[in-house]
């Protein structure tokens, strides 16, 4: 018996023999006697007596013991199993050991906290695997190695044990073995499958081996087999796959490597994958998009927004669908803009794309998309359209329903009852709030949610506070006071700076608008912080955003002959937006004096709410005109874009948009001259579609003016600086234009007559 125990314990312990007293006492539990002898000793005796039936019975009891519910008994059984493995190795009982592999997997999980015991079991498994490899029994060898070699076999906490297990696998992956396994995988029909699966267990060593030139050459006619190997290796092959991606020019390999990185890789692969969106093959482009979506890297949103405008038309639907998987309300605006563009195209392809856009807006789950979807419904309701039109209508209707319940992760028809319990001490209260909202009392639910967020902030749990704030979108998106106050509490807790509340700053605007109208604006706002001296907008730019100053001081100035002329300062509660209500370039510049916080309302976002709230723009314009006096101050100071005297004049003219080289674009328009100077002119013309008027801002035009003299007309070119309503009911607008080259006085005189 002693000889047997000595032989069983001869397996190398990789430097772990010097155990601490605590570890020795823990291992001693495994030596408790059962009727005078331990289980391994009984098995040893039975083996010596060649009592096979009794041996198998004891092994079955031992295998069952590692699965019992009592943790202490599981640990004892795991220790007995480890000693039994060493005993079976000493007696070369490989077949019996093979049958115990499932029990060994369970035993390792039970014994992993005892580093010495776990290492003894891992070492025994490696000895068994080495013997099975020598015998050509690859499936059994793989089974044994995977018990401790797969990425999640050992917990992250057992770092030292993981490192030693990885080194053991690396030591087993000798070059002769990998060469043998690769050849058998590629060319042996009987052993090939088992050889490849065992090869993959060697992880990073196997992946690096495959990249060696002679091995790649050997695999050059077996691309699918090579890719399958990398797929079996999984995440440890990531580095090698990225290297191979940079080396190969084969579109088939490139596409499938990108697919593998998307399925098995980490977010770090994102930077390796996205440059291949420029690849000439559309199949590669499509795989890049799918992989980038799976990798979920921080720059994913910007990548997909850029792709939305750059990919071939065949892939636009794919990009739109993938954007729908990102719960980010800022994606609503670009998707809605695309929907407006596509709606002008009459084709089945365009209708299908509109349907996908509507579906993605629903999955995102933001209330910002509701006006756009309602517009789609209004445009398609009551029409005897075909299947494509009906599908679009259903998609818009279903998306509105989905948005009312929070987006794609919520069950249609109900609020999401799913409440995370991990790291959530407020789970019971959160679940109660959701039940209150589901019962129909959304106002009470919103108030209770705000109280819970306040408690989270007070206790310093900002992670849960921010998560709970997102619940407003499904409980009550019009609870504007609670939504804003929650945001302020969280922001104050983050920055440690207390400023005037948003509701206090904009109380006058709140009195002008209904809560629904103010909510519509608030949900479209984008927040931004300006550093001192940072420029918000420059004179001459075509920016059409409306700026709400929440905190800080900004300087408004006019630049003339390289000299900055101070106009006024903006502070909390001020608005600025020269090009928001009327199409015009900015006549002033604005920069921050102190660190400032502003909110930005994009014109394109605001347009989507006009149909839902017809009087909203007039109310906002009236408020702006009462509170913003920049234009008046410019007039008092005698500052304007005109450097020459203006002359009123009414005369029919022709004009046409031109491109940069001066080539005409589209048809000619007719208008009426309003005034003219040496530097530019104003004219009035009619356009039926108001939404197209802003397209002309900043465009170059050629104007044909009837004149007196030797020639009958004068052709001039210039750029549109502003577009103002002249008679909105009649669809008339006044365009101000600056000439590319100022007129000579003689030329002006021929115009004036």
C-alpha positions, 0 to 999 in steps of 0.5 A: 500500500505504501509503495502504491501511495508513493508512486501515485504521489510521484506526479510533479507538483510544479513547485507547490509542494511547500504548502502552508500549515493552513493548506496542509490542514485543509488537505488533511480533511481528505485523509479522514478515515472511513471504517479505518481506511480512506476511500483511495486506500480501499480502492487500492486494496480492491485493485490489488485483489483484482475485484473489478466489480467492487472497484467500479462500485466505489468509483461510482460512489465517488463520482456521485459524491462530488455532486452532493449538495453539502459544500463540505462533503463535495470538497472532501469527495473532490480531494478523494477523487484527486487521490484516486486519479493519482492512484489510477495513473500509478496502476495505469487504469486509463479506461477507468480514469476516462469514465471519471472525467465528468466527475473530475470537471465537477470536482475541480470547481469544488476544489478550486479554492484549495490551490494545492488540491486543484493543482494536483487534479490538473496535473493528473488530468494532464498526465492522462491527456499526455498518455491518450495523445500518445495512444492516438485517442484525441477525443479523450485527451481533449476532454481531459484538457478542456476541464481546466484549459477553456477560458472560463474553467477556472475563476478569475480570482484563482489568477495564480492557478490560471497562469500555471494551467496556461503554462502547462497547456503551453508546455504540452503544445510541442511543435512535433505534436502540433505538426502531427495534429495539423497534418492529420486534421487536413488529410486524415479522414478518420482522425481529422475531426478529433485531431482538429478539436484537440489542436484547438485546445492549445489555444494561443500556441496553436493560433501562433503556430498556424501563422507560421509561413510554412503552415499557412502555405500548407493550409492555402488550399484548405481555407475553410478548414483553416477558418474552422480551426481558428473558430474552434480556438476562439478568443485566444486566436484573436491576436493571430486573426488580426495579424492574418487579416493584415497579411492576406489579400484574399477577399474570402479569407478577409470576410470570414476572419472578420466574421470570426472576430465579430463572433469571438473577439473582444472590443479591441478588434474593432479598430482592426475591422473597421478599415475594411469597410473601404474594401472593394468587395461588398460582401466584405463590407457587409461583414464589417458592419455585422462584426462592428455591431457585435464588438460593441466598441465605444466608437460604434455609434460614430462609425455607423453614422458615417457608414449610413452615408458612405456605404453602397445603397445595397447595405443601407438597410443593414446599417439602419437595422444595426443602428436600431440595436443601439438604445441611443436617442441621438440616433433618431435625428439622422434616421428621421432625416434619412426617412424624409429623403427616402420618402421623396423616392417612389420605388419598392426599394425606397418603401422597404428602406422606410419600413426598416427605418421605422422599425429601427426607430421603434427599437431605439424606443425614444419619444423623439421619433413619435412625430416622424412616425405619425407623419408616416402614418398620416401620409399612408393612411386611407391610401389603397397602397400595395403590400409594401405600403401596407407593411410600411404603415404597420411598421410605423404603427407598431413602432409607436406602440413599442416606443410607448413601452420603452423600445425593443427590450420591452414587451409590446402592450406592457411596461417592462417588469424586468428589474435587475437585482444584481447590485440593486438594493432598490429592486423591490421599490423599483418593481413596485413603481413599475406595477403602479405605472402598469396599473395606469397611475403614471403620475404617481409612478413618476413621483415615486421614481424621482424620490427613489433617484433622489435617495440613490444620489444621496447614498452616492449610488450614481450608477443606479440613479442614472439607470433609474432616470432612463425609466421615465421614458417608459413610465411617463415621458411627459413628467418634465419636472421630475425628468429635469430635476433628476438630471440636475441632481445627478449632474450636481453629484458628479461635478460637485457644482451647484447651479441654478436649476433648469426649471428656474432658469427657463420659468418664463419659457415654461409659462409660454408653453404647455408641458407637452410642448416644453417636453417636446423641446426638452427631449430634443436638446443636446447638452454641451460644455464650453471652455473659456475662449471656446468659440460657439459660432462664427460670423458668416457660418450657416449654423441653424441651431438655437442655443439655450444658455444654462450657466456661464457667460458668453460674449457676442461680437462683430468682426469688421476689418480684423477688429472685434466689436463687442455687442453684448454678453449672454448669461443664464436664461438667454437665447441665441439663434440667428439662423433658427427662425429664418434662413441666414448666415450669422452676422455675429460670433459668440465665444465663452468668457467663462466655463459655460453650459448650453443646450442646443436645439437643432432645426431639423429635430424641431421640424419634426414636432411642428405637425404635432404642435402647430403653434409651437414655432410661433410661441418660441419665435415670439419668446425669442424676439422679446428676449434677444436684441442682438439684431437691434444692437447691430442696427444701433451701432450701424453694423451690417453686411452692407458696405454700399448704399442700397437702392429700392427697385422692382424689376422681373429677373431670372435666377438659377442655382449653379455649382462651384465651377459655375455650371447651372443646376436644375431649372431657372426660376423667376423672381422680382428684384427688391433692392440692389447695391454694388455689393449685392441684391435682394429679390422676392420669389415664390416657392410652394414647398416651405421645407425646401427653402433652407436648401438655397441658403449658402448656394451660389446663384446666377442672376439675369437682370434686365438693364438699359444701355448697349446690352439688354441684360446683366449676368451676375453671380453671388451667394445666398446669405439669408432667406426671409418670409415675404408673404408666407400665405402666398409662399413668397420669400425674400432672398439676400445675396452678396455678389462674388465681385462687386459691381462697378458704378457704371454697371450699377447705373445700367441696372438703376436706369 
